[in-house]
Amino acid sequence: MSNPNRILPYSRQLIEEDDIAAVVDVLKSDYLTQGPVVGRFENALAEYCGAKYAVAFSNGTAALHAAYFAAGIGAGDEIITSPNTFAATANAALYLGAKPVFADIEPDTGNINPAQIEHKINAKTKAIVPIHYGGHPVDIDAISDIARQHSLLVIEDACHAIGAQYKGQKIGAHSDMSVFSFHPVKPITTGEGGAVTTNNPDYYAKLRLFCSHGITKDPALLEKKNAGAWFYEMQILGYNFRITDIQCALGCTQLAKIDRFIEDKKKIVAKYQQAFADDPRIAIPFEKSFARSSWHLVAARLQGALTAKRREIFDALRAAGLWVQVHYIPVYWHPYYRKLGFAPGLCPEAENLYAAEISLPVFPGMTEDETQYVIQTIKDVLARYE
Ligand SMILES: *Cc1c(COP(=O)(O)O)cnc(C)c1O
């Protein structure tokens, strides 16, 4: 089978003519930023997720930072999260002087293990931050029960999971807040971008302020009334984490097709599942009965002794034009976290997953020929180890 004429990454964006036209329209308009399209995107996002409010940010990391701030997380507090995530989930706690505490994962989904969360709760714990790894929802009810028993908040890192469903309902309205990223590898893109959804008006007000220097000119919120049409107040120490109208135009057109994107990816995944169903060397992920994944990642796992060959197999797949990746290096393995006192061995299941995992290509617009090329390439590479 011949190499397709493009590199096949583990994920990528699909930009179509209507996306381009929407961006060009904003470029020709009066407002490139702080205009009407930001609100339009926020409303569309809230509606899509079934949440009361959405605030869009310059990226998912800024959105996490804002969500933790709005939750009142600060110096001396702890959040419990998964080590099987991008570093930003934990970093955002450090920005606020709080401490990330890592609870181990379930080996099947790669999601945080509710039983492990319980062991990590203490008087400093403020919030549980589960990650819907690869777009497969965590068992939200199980985590909410633990949070309720211990009066903790739940902030979902849903950066993989826009469009995913838990028990038939879209991710984004189950917990205190849900955080999204629209980086080009994520299910939909705004270039760089992120958002927080919530049903809580107090969190919403804090998110808004935090996003733009802590400044408001909303007459209802001003402490000093009737001070003039120019007047505004800085009420908290916020940041400039604003997204632009240019990005939000892309967000609107992308959001309108997310369900199609996920359907396209689901078909590709079904082919992988079928092709390797009886292959004891590699496991392709499946959805649990309560879950509909957004299929951000196809987190395949090498099995048994083949795990020791992961690097060779990875290199062979890359050499054949598959831009596979490994998700994730346990966050606490990074040198920065080691200096904070974390050490390997903390979360054995996350370390096992890291040793065995390879994220296979899956993205909207991936063709049938490309899918078959991926399958054949994996079969050819694995055949070396029979
Ligand atoms: C991408 C990602 C982030 C950060 O989002 P950015 O938009 O890149 O800042 C945070 N958490 C997870 C799980 C992610 O995948």
The ligand as a Tripos MOL2 file, in Angstrom:
@<TRIPOS>MOLECULE
LIG
   15    15     1     0     0
SMALL
NO_CHARGES

@<TRIPOS>ATOM
      1 C1         -5.0200   21.2060   25.2550 C.3       1 LIG1
      2 C2         -5.2450   20.9550   26.6780 C.ar      1 LIG1
      3 C3         -5.1500   21.9640   27.6440 C.ar      1 LIG1
      4 C4         -4.6560   23.3550   27.3380 C.3       1 LIG1
      5 O1         -5.3450   23.9850   26.3240 O.3       1 LIG1
      6 P1         -4.5930   25.0990   25.4400 P.3       1 LIG1
      7 O2         -5.7230   25.6560   24.6170 O.co2     1 LIG1
      8 O3         -3.5630   24.4210   24.6250 O.co2     1 LIG1
      9 O4         -4.0390   26.1060   26.3780 O.co2     1 LIG1
     10 C5         -5.4550   21.6470   28.9520 C.ar      1 LIG1
     11 N1         -5.8230   20.4050   29.3120 N.ar      1 LIG1
     12 C6         -5.9080   19.4150   28.4150 C.ar      1 LIG1
     13 C7         -6.3290   18.0570   28.8710 C.3       1 LIG1
     14 C8         -5.6000   19.6490   27.0850 C.ar      1 LIG1
     15 O5         -5.6500   18.6310   26.1990 O.3       1 LIG1
@<TRIPOS>BOND
     1     1     2 1
     2     2     3 ar
     3     2    14 ar
     4     3     4 1
     5     3    10 ar
     6     4     5 1
     7     5     6 1
     8     6     7 2
     9     6     8 1
    10     6     9 1
    11    10    11 ar
    12    11    12 ar
    13    12    13 1
    14    12    14 ar
    15    14    15 1
@<TRIPOS>SUBSTRUCTURE
     1 LIG1         1 GROUP 0 **** ****
